[in-house]
Amino acid sequence: MRVTEYVNFDAVGLAELVAKGEVTSAELEAAAREAAQAVNPRINAVVETWPADDEPSPGSAPLAGVPFLIKDLGVAMAGRRMELGSRLAAGNVAGADSALMRRFRRAGLVTFGRTATPEMAYSVTTEPVLYGATRNPWDLERSAGGSSGGSGAAVAAGVVPIAHATDAAGSIRIPAAYNGLFGLKPTRGRVSMGPDLDEIFNGLAVQGSVSRTVRDSAALLDQIRGPEPGDPYFAEEPSRPYAEEVTRHPGALRIGVLAQAWGGRRTTAPVADALSRTVRLLESLGHRVTEVEVDLGAGWEEFVLANTRLWTANLAASVDELAAAFDRPVDSSTLEPVILASYHYGRRVSGVQFVTALSIRNRIARSLARYFDAHDMLLTPTMPELPVPLGTYAEGAEALDGLGWLRRIFDRSPFTAAFNVAGTPAMSVPVTADAGTGLPVGMQFAAGYGLEGRLFRLAGQLEKASPWSGRTPTVWAGNSTGR
């Protein structure tokens, strides 16, 4: 299969070709590698590829033969490196598959490499010292988002139709928004973190994917959902497969709109315009859309401080474990300045402060749950601004402590983290583009706990009403090998 053909199919479409015998898994993998060779030197999204795996894909699996990439964090593949985007973990090789990796294999995915992440996934832009900055395929001078920025850029550029991603404060939805993709953060407990971990960042982080089509994300979530023995959380199983939900009518939904974020950062004009167009589209589809105020359950500074204490304390424990495992120092030779500052901040977080932060997490979850008693969904911009130029987050960062760094991250991405704290599902949908720059603008929709099916139904409707597919990122311009 030629690359020019390959990049026009989504994962479900490629799997159907394999099932019909019209193309082989080896041919798809070859096309994916050729696509990576064509674009990765310009976007720096894939940090490593591996030789072809001799293990055949399960022929009857739903996604058999589909090329796939995993993030350099959050999933362990036996015999392959997982370095967390950090010099501290450089050379780390997983001894066994994690539960999620086993499920990727059972789904039939052909994993041939790993994608870039910021150091320790501790940013919403992917610009680590270890492997360098990942560039946005729509504008090579702009960020691809984070922390799943490598996956977002690789999927948008056509290397693979879908890729693994994680999300602790927006790390699925932000790259989805920046790269013109669909990305859904599942409900807490929907996908297992086992067996080595029970939870990440006290339940703030979840596993998922970014994809070019809604049905791909739904099909993959069907394959990876469900608990493992010993998991601390359990999300009730859906009444039907998510792949079926995408094709069902969502009904007339009550959707509240929050145009301005809790933290005070104003939504910029291009994003506000895109939000207005999205509201008009929703109304034309029969949904009742009203402006709302949403009680976060905590003041913004209290929210940021609680998250900082949870994040940095968890970070400090992870850093100490890695340093001991590799006999490496914890200093500027192994960690970037903001990560080192956050590590030292986390070491100072007391047990009482940590437990207080957990109580604030509970208060926020209860407050947002009350909102979803009265509304089916909440609509916000995914990000208040268009993809930022590379280097934006680094300006003056060397002077920040752990709280200052998290305040900067949350200030620039104020809409997403609340749903990680609450544990509820949320998705970013590429409904439209900025008229001036052509850059994608993602819209975030959040629903109540366990209601991914409702989100998939609306996403499927929006995809039909305002299809994003067919646009060609700047990275392919003038490249005869690609799109």
C-alpha positions in Angstrom: 0.0 0.0 0.0 1.3 3.4 -0.9 1.6 6.1 1.7 -0.7 8.3 -0.2 -3.4 5.6 0.2 -2.5 4.7 3.7 -2.9 8.1 5.2 -6.5 8.4 4.0 -7.7 5.5 6.1 -8.5 5.5 9.8 -7.7 2.5 12.0 -11.1 0.8 11.6 -10.8 1.2 7.9 -7.3 -0.3 7.8 -8.4 -3.2 9.9 -11.3 -3.9 7.5 -8.8 -4.0 4.6 -6.7 -6.5 6.5 -9.8 -8.7 7.4 -10.8 -8.8 3.7 -7.3 -9.8 2.6 -6.9 -6.6 0.5 -3.7 -5.6 2.3 -1.4 -7.3 4.8 -0.3 -6.2 8.2 3.3 -6.1 6.9 2.3 -3.7 4.1 0.6 -1.4 6.5 3.6 -1.3 8.8 5.9 -0.6 5.9 3.6 2.3 4.9 3.6 3.7 8.5 7.4 3.5 8.6 7.7 5.3 5.3 5.3 8.0 6.6 7.4 8.4 9.7 10.6 8.7 7.7 9.0 11.4 5.5 7.7 13.7 8.2 9.4 12.9 11.5 12.6 14.8 10.7 10.4 17.9 10.6 8.0 17.3 13.5 10.2 15.2 15.9 7.2 13.2 17.2 8.5 9.7 17.2 11.6 9.2 19.4 12.3 5.6 18.5 11.1 2.9 16.1 11.7 -0.8 16.6 12.3 -3.7 14.2 9.3 -5.5 13.0 7.8 -7.8 15.6 7.8 -11.4 14.6 4.7 -12.0 16.8 1.7 -12.1 14.4 -1.4 -10.0 15.2 -4.5 -11.9 16.2 -6.2 -12.3 12.9 -9.7 -12.0 14.3 -8.9 -9.0 16.6 -10.9 -5.8 15.9 -7.8 -3.7 15.0 -5.6 -6.5 13.6 -2.7 -5.2 11.6 -3.1 -1.5 12.4 0.2 0.3 13.0 0.4 1.9 16.4 2.7 4.0 18.6 2.9 4.2 22.4 3.8 7.2 24.4 7.2 7.2 26.2 5.3 7.0 29.5 2.5 5.2 31.1 2.6 1.9 29.3 5.3 -0.8 29.5 6.3 -3.0 26.5 8.5 -5.9 27.4 12.1 -5.4 26.1 11.5 -1.8 24.9 12.6 1.5 26.4 10.3 3.7 28.4 12.3 6.8 29.4 9.6 9.3 30.5 11.2 11.9 28.3 13.9 12.3 30.9 17.7 11.9 31.2 17.1 10.4 34.7 15.4 7.4 33.1 17.4 7.2 29.9 18.0 3.6 28.8 15.2 2.3 31.0 13.9 -1.0 29.5 10.6 -2.6 30.6 10.9 -6.1 31.9 7.3 -7.1 31.1 4.2 -5.9 29.4 1.8 -3.8 31.5 -1.9 -4.7 31.5 -2.6 -2.0 29.0 0.1 -3.2 26.6 -1.3 -6.7 26.8 -4.7 -5.3 25.8 -3.1 -3.4 22.9 -1.7 -6.6 21.6 -5.0 -8.5 22.0 -6.7 -5.7 20.0 -4.3 -6.6 17.1 -2.4 -3.4 17.0 1.2 -3.5 15.6 3.3 -1.3 17.9 6.5 -0.2 16.2 7.7 2.8 18.2 7.2 5.3 21.0 6.3 9.0 20.9 7.7 12.1 22.6 6.6 13.4 25.9 7.8 16.3 28.0 10.0 15.3 30.9 7.9 13.2 33.4 4.9 14.3 31.4 5.1 17.4 33.5 4.0 20.1 31.0 1.4 20.8 28.4 4.0 21.4 25.7 6.4 18.7 24.4 9.9 20.3 24.5 12.1 18.0 26.6 15.9 18.3 26.8 16.3 14.6 26.2 14.9 14.5 22.6 14.1 18.1 21.7 10.9 19.9 20.8 8.0 18.2 19.0 6.5 20.5 16.3 2.9 21.0 15.3 2.2 19.6 11.9 -0.1 22.5 11.1 2.6 25.1 11.9 6.1 23.9 12.6 6.9 26.9 14.8 4.1 26.1 17.2 3.7 23.6 20.0 2.0 20.2 19.5 0.7 20.4 23.0 1.5 18.0 25.8 2.0 15.8 27.5 0.9 13.5 24.7 2.3 15.9 22.1 4.4 13.3 20.2 1.3 11.1 19.8 -0.8 14.1 18.7 1.7 15.2 16.1 2.3 11.7 14.8 -1.4 11.1 14.3 -2.1 14.5 12.7 0.8 14.0 10.3 -0.5 10.6 9.2 2.2 8.3 10.7 -0.5 6.3 12.4 -4.3 6.8 12.5 -4.4 6.4 16.3 -1.8 6.5 19.1 -1.6 5.9 22.9 -1.9 8.9 25.1 -2.4 9.7 28.8 -4.1 12.5 30.6 -3.5 13.9 34.1 -4.6 17.5 33.5 -5.5 17.7 29.8 -2.7 15.7 28.2 -5.0 13.9 25.8 -7.3 16.8 25.1 -4.7 19.5 24.7 -2.7 17.7 21.9 -6.0 16.8 20.3 -7.0 20.4 20.2 -3.7 21.7 19.0 -3.4 19.0 16.3 -7.0 18.9 15.0 -7.7 15.4 16.5 -10.4 13.7 18.5 -9.3 12.9 22.1 -11.4 11.5 25.0 -10.2 11.4 28.6 -12.1 8.4 30.0 -13.7 8.1 33.4 -11.4 7.4 36.3 -11.1 3.6 36.6 -12.2 2.9 33.0 -8.7 1.7 32.0 -6.4 -0.2 34.4 -3.0 1.2 35.4 -1.9 -2.2 36.6 -0.2 -4.3 37.5 2.8 -2.2 38.8 0.7 0.8 39.6 -2.8 1.2 41.2 -3.2 4.8 40.2 -1.2 7.7 38.9 -1.2 11.1 40.6 -3.9 9.9 43.1 -6.4 9.1 40.3 -5.9 12.3 38.3 -4.3 10.4 35.4 -6.0 8.1 32.9 -5.0 6.1 29.8 -6.5 6.7 26.4 -5.7 7.7 22.8 -5.8 10.4 20.2 -7.2 9.7 16.8 -8.3 11.3 13.5 -11.8 9.8 13.7 -14.2 9.3 16.6 -14.9 5.7 15.8 -11.2 4.8 16.2 -11.1 6.1 19.7 -14.4 4.3 20.5 -13.2 1.0 19.0 -9.9 1.2 21.0 -11.6 2.1 24.3 -13.8 -1.0 23.8 -10.6 -3.1 23.7 -8.8 -1.6 26.6 -11.5 -0.8 29.1 -12.2 -2.8 32.3 -10.5 -3.4 35.6 -7.6 -5.7 36.5 -7.5 -7.6 39.8 -6.5 -5.2 42.6 -7.5 -1.9 40.9 -8.6 0.8 43.3 -11.3 2.2 41.1 -14.0 0.5 39.1 -16.2 2.3 36.5 -19.4 0.5 35.7 -19.3 -1.3 32.4 -21.2 0.5 29.5 -24.6 -0.9 28.4 -23.3 -1.3 24.8 -20.0 -1.1 23.0 -18.7 2.4 22.5 -18.3 1.7 18.8 -22.0 1.3 18.6 -22.6 4.6 20.5 -20.8 6.6 17.8 -23.6 5.6 15.3 -26.5 6.4 17.7 -28.4 9.7 17.8 -27.6 11.6 21.0 -31.1 13.0 21.4 -31.7 16.6 22.4 -29.1 17.4 25.0 -29.0 20.1 27.7 -25.6 21.7 27.2 -24.2 24.4 29.3 -21.5 26.7 27.9 -18.6 28.1 30.0 -16.8 30.5 27.7 -14.4 32.0 30.3 -12.3 29.8 32.5 -12.3 29.6 36.3 -8.8 31.0 36.6 -9.4 34.4 35.0 -7.4 33.9 31.8 -9.6 35.3 29.1 -10.5 33.2 26.1 -8.9 34.8 23.0 -11.0 36.2 20.1 -10.2 33.4 17.6 -11.3 30.7 20.1 -14.3 32.7 21.3 -15.4 32.9 17.6 -15.0 29.2 17.2 -17.0 28.6 20.4 -19.8 30.8 19.0 -19.8 28.8 15.8 -20.0 25.5 17.7 -22.9 26.8 19.8 -24.8 27.7 16.6 -24.0 24.2 15.1 -25.3 22.5 18.3 -28.5 24.5 18.2 -29.1 23.6 14.6 -28.8 20.0 15.6 -31.6 20.4 18.1 -29.6 20.8 21.4 -30.5 23.3 24.0 -27.5 25.4 24.7 -27.3 28.0 27.5 -24.5 30.0 29.1 -23.8 28.8 32.7 -21.7 29.5 35.7 -20.1 26.4 37.2 -19.1 26.2 40.8 -15.6 24.6 40.9 -16.0 23.8 44.6 -12.8 25.7 45.4 -11.1 29.0 44.7 -8.7 29.0 41.8 -5.6 29.5 43.9 -6.8 26.8 46.3 -7.4 24.5 43.3 -3.9 25.1 41.9 -2.2 24.7 45.3 -4.0 21.4 46.0 -3.0 20.0 42.5 0.5 21.2 43.0 0.8 19.3 46.3 -0.5 16.2 44.8 1.6 16.5 41.6 4.9 17.4 43.2 4.7 14.8 46.0 4.0 12.1 43.5 6.8 13.5 41.3 9.3 13.4 44.1 8.5 9.8 44.9 9.0 8.8 41.3 12.2 10.7 40.9 13.7 9.2 44.1 12.7 5.7 42.8 14.3 6.3 39.4 17.5 7.8 40.9 17.9 4.8 43.2 17.2 2.3 40.4 19.8 3.8 38.0 22.2 5.1 40.6 22.0 8.7 39.2 22.0 12.0 41.0 19.0 14.2 41.3 20.4 17.5 40.0 20.6 19.6 36.8 22.5 16.8 35.0 19.4 14.6 35.1 16.4 16.9 35.5 15.3 20.1 33.7 15.1 23.2 36.0 11.3 23.3 36.4 11.2 19.5 37.1 14.1 19.8 39.6 12.3 22.8 41.3 9.1 20.8 41.4 10.9 17.8 42.9 12.3 19.9 45.7 8.8 21.5 46.3 7.3 18.0 46.5 9.8 16.8 49.1 8.6 19.6 51.3 4.9 18.7 51.1 3.8 17.4 54.5 1.5 14.5 55.1 -1.2 16.9 56.4 -0.9 19.1 53.3 -1.3 16.0 51.1 -4.4 14.8 52.9 -5.9 18.3 52.8 -5.3 18.3 49.0 -7.2 15.0 48.7 -10.1 16.5 50.6 -10.1 19.5 48.2 -10.2 16.9 45.3 -13.3 15.4 46.8 -14.9 18.8 47.3 -14.4 19.6 43.6 -15.7 16.2 42.4 -18.9 16.7 44.5 -19.4 20.2 43.1 -19.1 19.2 39.5 -21.3 16.2 40.0 -24.1 18.5 41.1 -23.7 20.4 37.8 -24.2 17.2 35.8 -27.4 16.6 37.7 -29.0 19.5 35.9 -27.2 19.3 32.6 -26.2 16.6 30.2 -22.9 18.2 29.3 -20.7 21.1 29.7 -19.1 22.8 26.7 -15.9 24.9 27.0 -13.0 25.7 24.7 -10.3 23.0 25.2 -7.7 25.8 25.3 -8.3 29.5 25.6 -5.8 30.3 22.8 -4.5 28.9 19.6 -1.4 26.6 19.7 1.4 28.7 21.2 4.8 29.3 19.6 7.5 26.9 20.8 9.4 28.2 23.8 6.4 30.1 25.2 6.3 28.0 28.4 10.1 28.2 28.9 10.2 32.0 29.2 11.5 32.8 32.7 10.7 29.3 33.8 14.1 28.9 35.5 13.0 31.3 38.2 9.8 29.3 39.1 9.3 27.0 42.0 7.0 24.0 41.9 3.9 26.0 42.6 4.9 28.7 40.1 5.4 26.1 37.3 2.0 24.5 38.0 0.4 27.9 38.2 1.8 28.7 34.7 0.6 25.4 33.3 -2.9 25.7 34.7 -3.1 29.4 33.8 -2.6 28.6 30.1 -4.8 25.4 30.2 -7.5 26.4 32.7 -10.4 24.4 31.3 -9.2 20.8 31.4 -7.7 19.8 34.8 -11.0 20.1 36.8 -12.3 16.9 35.1 -9.2 15.0 36.0 -9.8 16.0 39.6 -13.5 15.1 39.4 -12.7 11.8 37.5 -15.4 12.5 34.9 -15.0 11.9 31.2 -14.2 14.8 28.8 -13.4 15.0 25.1 -11.8 17.5 22.7 -13.5 17.6 19.3 -12.0 19.4 16.2 -15.2 21.1 15.2 -13.7 24.0 13.4 -10.5 25.9 12.5 -9.4 29.5 13.0 -10.4 31.5 9.9 -7.2 33.6 10.0 -4.5 31.0 10.5 -6.2 27.8 9.5 -5.1 26.3 12.8 -7.4 23.8 14.5 -9.5 24.8 17.4 -10.7 22.1 19.8 -13.9 22.2 21.8 -14.2 20.4 25.1 -17.3 18.5 26.1 -17.6 17.0 29.6 -20.2 14.6 31.0 -21.0 12.9 34.3 -19.1 10.0 35.7 -19.2 6.9 33.5 -21.0 8.6 30.7 -18.5 8.2 27.8 -21.3 6.7 25.7 -23.1 10.0 25.8 -20.0 11.8 24.6 -19.3 9.4 21.8 -22.9 9.8 20.5 -22.5 13.6 20.4 -19.0 13.3 18.9 -20.3 11.1 16.1 -23.1 13.6 15.3 -20.6 16.5 15.3 -18.2 14.6 13.1 -20.9 14.2 10.4 -22.2 17.7 10.7 -18.8 19.4 10.7 -16.2 16.9 9.3 -12.6 17.8 10.0 -11.1 15.0 7.9 -9.5 15.8 4.6 -7.4 18.8 5.7 -3.7 18.4 5.1 -1.2 19.6 7.6 1.5 22.0 6.6 4.2 19.4 7.2 3.1 17.6 4.0 3.2 20.6 1.8 5.4 20.0 -1.2 6.1 16.4 -0.1 5.5 14.1 -2.9 5.8 11.0 -0.7 2.9 12.0 1.6 -0.6 13.3 1.3 
